[in-house]
């Protein structure tokens, strides 16, 4: 199975951190908390998939933390600001510092969760679109958006292509149908887990002998097995 996504919450309001932690962990995320900007910068920030960052904290502000993340550490880890500073200039400052989103307090936990998932899906799709990968004579060219089997071009749809890349990036790891849906399909498109099954069935036929490497687990999802 895939590892859970890791999120760092940086906020000096302990009650708020606990609420966020409880709700995000219930969604399957692994959560760490830093109660100050100084605390946050002591963490191995490259280990996190996303950072939720308050702006107004005692000591180092969230803006300064973001500046260190982007300019000194050169990390492209997604950052979402959570702050009471909702003036236009504050929002612009946040985005100029490389924020991926900016949520003003008070906010609903459902809104934060939805935005976290949206940012992570966006990153997944970007990674899929820039990844070259292969398994034996099954070759995926991200730049040309092509898949070849034994040197012969396989005519895949965009969704089939993205599913194949996702499976190849997670060899021997089962991925749930729900996770495949979340990573491959846009938020505003209404699809069901049946769409995943249909695309997998077509994909198996189009990649020849390698189709047998795509294994399904009843009631769960799919995996590209290497043996």
Beta strands, then each sheet from edge to edge (+ up, - down):
strand 1: 6-10
strand 2: 30-34
strand 3: 50-54
strand 4: 78-83
strand 5: 101-104
strand 6: 133-135
strand 7: 138-141
strand 8: 146-149
strand 9: 152-154
strand 10: 175-176
strand 11: 214-217
strand 12: 221-224
sheet 1: 2+ 1+ 3+ 4+ 5+
sheet 2: 6+ 7- 8+ 9-
sheet 3: 10+ 12- 11+
end
